[in-house]
């Protein structure tokens, strides 16, 4: 069976060989990241902070294009219509997060319910990655139309690499069904996408689609677009929503955030990173707790699973699920429905399609219970008394973290909802990446524990096997041979095993 699946992959592999894209290439400034995480944590923190700083600096050149996007948003909202934000994986979560921020007042009350964020797999994918969904462009079109997208609405498709089939399918559908040109956001050079990826060439060559290219270089952890790419895309769309066509306000916001980040002292992060990594090494668990930052904390903790081959958040309907290292609780919620309503600021939107409802439907979704009894259930499931609360809250002065004896209060001045969540996102990205570095979950800056759950990640796994083989002075087999070996190994390892390293062992 695995070899049948491999042969099916190899038939389409030319359209998923993405190693020459900038967002997939190793960052030259982080080649020692795994060593720094283990032996020089302050140096690792400074290194990752600097990569974010460079990405924010590069955004200044995009203020005019962001204003054009903002102008289209402004026109649609003034006429009483809706803006749809669509993504997959990290960009899907940022699309939903931006809707949540709007419902929390980011744009004022008049427009707060007219921004619709959705992602491949529906709301259930917010907390657990759904395999293969993003490889289907027809699913993007189907989900968009079922949400009631109309000819007077505006669509914004967000894909870090510019090649995600699901987002491309939804974008091309929007171009067909709406009187308004949809937008397509991405972070790779046009010429490379056009030359390497046929589906990207199709959307980039479509004059009925507006494009916004937000190149900021390679990711701090190779291919981990949950980091810099999703940060700049969230910032761009967020400022377009807030400021509309006002280029000067957008530019001012960019400059102010970058200057704040450049001057922010984040050395206290080391204490939290060391402490959380020690807890996991000691077979203990962490329960993130928040009343005010739910969607941002959930995004980071969810994305640790596919990035580092960790057990995802367990579902209460599946007692055989392995417990995740961390979980999220909203202490003011008393049942699953109130927890999710508090986090999303609306009722969930789940997919009841017969072919996928088992893992995208509402019943399954509510099996992820984030309410106030979360710790009690986790203690029963794990048989462990060691569940440490990591409190993350937005305060009037800024952001507060607490884990055991360690406290950190960060002053963020007069920043609004968007900027505070962007700052928190970058801090959590750095923190979780370095926790995983201390646990040996990547080598150099390569995701050796990547989960090959879709065609793009299968390609990434094959590339990393071949690259690390050369680092070990082994001449790797051909791409198809490594692919077949990877599919063979995939069926024999556990959910937390490093498939890249296991294939290397075979070599």
N, C-alpha and C positions, 0 to 999 in steps of 0.2 A: 504493500500500500504506500509506504513512504517513497519508494522509488517511482511509483506512478505520479505521486505529487511532485517529485523532483523533476520528472520529465515535463510535466505541465508547466512548472516554473521556468525551465530552460527554454521553452517555446516563446515565452514573453520576456525573458531576461534582458534582451537588448534594450527594452524600453525602461528597465529599472537599474541599469548600470550607471550609477550616479556619482561615482568616485571623483569625477572631474569637476563637479559642482563645488562652488566655494563653501557652501554651508555643510558639505560633507568632508571637507579636507581638514587635516589636523592643524590646529592653530600654532604658529611658530613660537608664540610666547609662553606656551603651556606644556612644552614637551617633557618637563620634569615634574608635572603636577602630582603624579602618584607618589614620587619620592618626597616632595615637599609636604604632602598631606601627612605622611608618616613621620617625617624627621624635622620639619620646619613649618609648623602650622601657621605662625604669623606670616611667614613668607608666602605660603599658599594662599592665605586670605588676601594679602596685598596683590598677589598675581591675578587672582580672579576679579578683584575689585577694579584693577587697572583695565582688564578686558572690557568690563561693563562701561567704564569711563570712556574708552575709545569708541565704543558703539554709540553712546549718547552724544559724543562729540560729532560723529559723522552725521547725525540726524539734522544738524543745522542746515545742511544743504538741501533738505527735503521740505522745508517749511512752505515753499510756494506750491508744491504738488499736494501737500496735505491740505492747504487752503482750498485748492480746487475740489478735492474730495469733500471738504467741509461745506463748500458752496452748494454742491449737489444735495448733501444731507439737509442743509438749511432749507432749501427750496421744497423738498419733499415734506419735511415736518411742518412747515408753515401752511402747506395745503392740506394738512390733516391726514397724510398718508404715513406709511410705516417704512422703517429701515431694517433690513434683514442682514444680520452678520452670520457668516458661515465659516466653519473651519473643521479640522480633523485633528484629533489628538490634542497637542498643546494649543494649536490655534483654535480648535473647537472650544476648549476650556476658556481661552481668553475671550472668545465671542460671547459665551454665556456669562462670564465675569463682567463684561462691559454692560450687558443687559442688567445684571444685578446692581451695578453701580448707578445706572440710570434710575432704577427703581428706588434706590436709596437717596436720590436727590442730586446726582451729579450734574444734571441738565436743568433742574427745576421741575416743578410738578406738571407743567403743561405737556411735556413730551415723555414723561417717565415710563409710560406703558406702550409707547410706539416704537421702541427699539426691541427687536426680537433676535436673540442669539440662539443659534442651534449648532449641533455638531454631529458628525457621523456616528450613528448609533443611538441618537437621542440622549436624554438626560442620564440614562444608565451608564453611558460611556464616560460621563463626567467622573465617575468614581472607579470604574474598572475598564481597562482597554478591551475593545472587542475585536477579535482577530478578523482580518481580511475585509472588514467593512469599507475601509478607505480605498480599496482596490477597485471598487465598483462605481463608475460614474453614473449609472442608472439610479443608484440609491440616492445620490445627491439630488437629482432632479425630482425623484419621487418624494423625498422628505420635504423639499422646498414647496412643492405644490400642495402637499397635504397640510402644510401650515397656513394655507390660504393666501399665498403670495399673489398679488394682483398686478395688473398692467400699470398702475400708478405708484407702485412701491419701488424702493431702491434696494438693490442687492449689493452686498460687499463680500466677496469671497477672499478668504485669508489663508494662504498656504506658505509656510516658511520657505520651502524649496522652490515652489512654482511648478510642481509636477504632480501633485496629489490628484489621482483620478476622480475621487469623490467630489472635491471642491471644483475641479474643472467641469465635471458634469453638471453641477448645480449652477455654475457661472454661465455656461453655455445655454442652459435652460432659461435662466433669467433674461439673457439677451434675446431669446426668442419670444418670451411671454410678456415682457414689460416694455412700456413705451420709453422707459428711462434706461440709459446705458448703465449696465452694472459695472462695478469696479472689481479689479483683480489685483491683490497685493501679494508680493513675493520678495525674496532676498537674494536672488542670484542674477548674474549678468544675462541679459537678453540673448546675446550671441551664443553663449554656451547652451542655454536652454533650447534654443531653436535648433542648434546643431545636434544636440544629444538626445532630445526627448520629443518625439513626434506629437504627443498630446499637448505639450507645452507650446510647441511651434504653432499648433492650431489656435489656441486661445490667444497667444501673443500677436498672431497675424489677423485676428478678427477686429475689424474697425468698429464693430458694434459694442466693443468692450473697452472701458477705460482702464489704464494700467498704472500702478504705483509700485515702482521698484525701490525697495528700502535696503540696499546692500550695506552691510556693516562688517563684512569679513567672515572668517571662520568662527565656529563656536569654541568656547573655552574648553569644553569636553567634546571631542570630535563627533559631529553629527547630532549633538544634544541640543536640538533647536528649541527645547523648553527654556533655554537660557537666553542669549542675546537676541535671537531672531524674534521670539515671541514678546520679549520686552519692548523692542522698538516698534513692533506692529501694534501692540496694545497702546503704547503711547501715541502713535500716529492716529489711530482711529479714535482714541479717547479725546485727543485735542481737537480733531475734526468735529466730533460730536459737540464738544463744549463751545468751541470758538467759531465754528462755521467758516466763512470765507476770510476771516480776519487774520491775515498772514502775520502781522506784527505781534498779535497776542499769542499766536502759535509759536513764533520764534522766541518770544520772551519766556514762554513756558518751558521750551526746550533748554534755553540757556540757564534758566533758574534751576531746573532739576539737575542739569549736568554740574553746575557749580556747587550745588548742595552735595551731590554724591561725591564729587572730587574732594570736598572738605570734610566729609563725614568720617569720624573716627570709629572704625568697626573692629578694633582689636578685641573688645569684649566677646566677640563672636567665638573666639578660640575656646573659652571656658565651656560654652554650650556644646561646641563640636566635640571636645574631648569627653565631656560628660555623657552625651548621648551615645557616642561610639562605645564607651566603656560599658554602658548599660546593655547594649546589644551583645558585646563580647561575653558579658556575664549571664547571657540567656534571660535577660530582663526585657520589659516592654515599655513603650512610651505611648501615652495617651495625650494627644494634642487637644487643648481645650480653648475655645474662643466663643465669645458672644457677639463679636463685631467684625471679625475678619474671616468668616467661614469659607467663602469661595476661594480666597487666595491661599489659605492654609490647606484646604482640601486639594487644590490643584497641585501644590508641591508634593504633598504626601502621596497622592495618587500616582504621580509621574515617576516616583522612585521605583515602582514595580517594573514597568517595561524597560526603564533605562538600566537598571542594575540587577535584573532577574530576581527580584524579591517576590515573595508571596503577596498577591494583591490583597486589598481589604477583603476579609472573609464575609460571606453572605450568610445570614442566620438561617436561611432556608436550605442551606447546604452544610449540614453538620460535619461532613468530611473535609471541608475546606481547611487548609493549614492556616494558622493564625498569622496575620501580618505583624511585622515588627512594631509598627505604629498604627494608631487609629485616630479618629477624630470624634470629639463629643461636643455637643452644644448643651451646656448644663441647664439652660432655661426651658428646654423642650422635654415633653413628657411621653412622647410616642413618636414613631417614625414619621407620620404625616406632618406633625407640627415641626419636627426637626428640619425636614426638607423644605417646608414652606418658609421657615425662618431663614434658611440658607439661600434659597432661590428667590425669595420675595414674591413667589407665585406658586401655583400648583405645578407639579411636574408634567413634562411632556415626554411621554414614553411611547415607543413604537410597539404596536400590537400586531405587526405583520406576522402571518403564520410561520414563515420560514425562519424568523429570528426572535419571536416573542419570548422564547424560553430564557433569553438573557438580555432582552431590551424592554420587556413589558413592565407594567406598573407593579405587578405582584413581585417580580424579581427585584425591581428597584427598591421597594420598601423593605426587602431583606437586608439592605445596608442600613442598619439602625444607628443613628448618631445621637440618640436622646440621652437623658441624664442617667439612665441605667446602664450605659455602655460599659463602664468599668466593671460592674458586677458580672455582667455576661462574659466579659473577656477573662476575668479571673476564673470563672467556672470552666470556660473552654480550654484555657491554657494550663489550669491547675497550678498557676504561679501567683504568689501574693505580690510579686514585684511589678507593679504597673505605675510608672512615674508620670505625673501630670506636667505637661509642658504648656504653660499658659501664654497665649499670644493675644494681645488686645490693642485696639486703637483707643487712645486716650485724648483728652482735650489738648494735651501738650505734644503728643506724638504717638509712639508705639512702645508697648511694654512687653518684655519677655521675662518669664520665670520658669526655672527648672530646678527643683530641689533647693539647694542653698544659693543658687545663682540667679541674680536679678540684673536686668538691663533696661533702663529707661532712655529712649532716644527722642530727643526733641526734634520735631519736624516743622516748627514754625507755623505759618498760616497755609500750608499746603492743603488742598482739598482731597476729596475721596480718591480720585484717580492717582494723584501723585503719591499719596501715602501708601496705596496698595502697590504701586510700582516699586517704591522703596522696599516695602516688605517682601515683595516677590523676589527682588534681586538678593536681599539678605538671606531668604530661605533657600534660594537656588545655590548660593555659595555654601551655606551651612550644610545642606543635604549632600551636595557633591563632595564636600570634604569629609563628612561622616563616612560616606561610602569609600572614599579614598583611604581613610584610616582602617577600614575593614577589608581593603585589598580588592575592591570591586571594579577597578580598572587598572590598566598598565600604561605608563606614560600618560598620554591623554586620550587613549583609545578605550572604547566601551567593550571590554572583553566579556562582560556579563549581559550584553545586549540580548533581548528576546526576539528571535526571528519570527514575529507574529504576522508580518505582511511582506509583500514582495520587496519593498524598499529595505526592510530590516534583514531580509534574507540576503540580499545583495551586500548590505553593509557587513554582515557576519562573514560572508565569503571573502570580502576584501580584507577584513582584519586578520583572518586566518593567513592569507597569503602574505600580508605585510609583516606580521609578527614572525612568520616562518623565516622570512629573509633576515629579520633582526637576529634570529638564532642561527644564521648561516645555513639554513635549509632552503634548497631550491624547491619552491612549492609546485604541486601538480597544477594542471590547467584549471581554469575557472569551472568548467563542467565537472571535472573530477572532484574538486573541492565541494562543489554543490552536492554531488551525490553522497559524498562522505558526511556532509553536514546533515542531510536528511536522514541518513542512516543513524547517526549519533543522536539526533533529535528525539528519536523514539526510545532511546535507552537511558536517558538522563532524567533527573528530578527537576521540578520547576525552578529551583534556586541554583542549579548547577550552571557553571560558565560554559556555554556551548562552544564559544571560540577557543577556549583553552582545552576543552575536551577533544575537539577536532585536531588541535595542534598535537596533543598527546598521540593521536593516531598516526600523525605524520612522523 
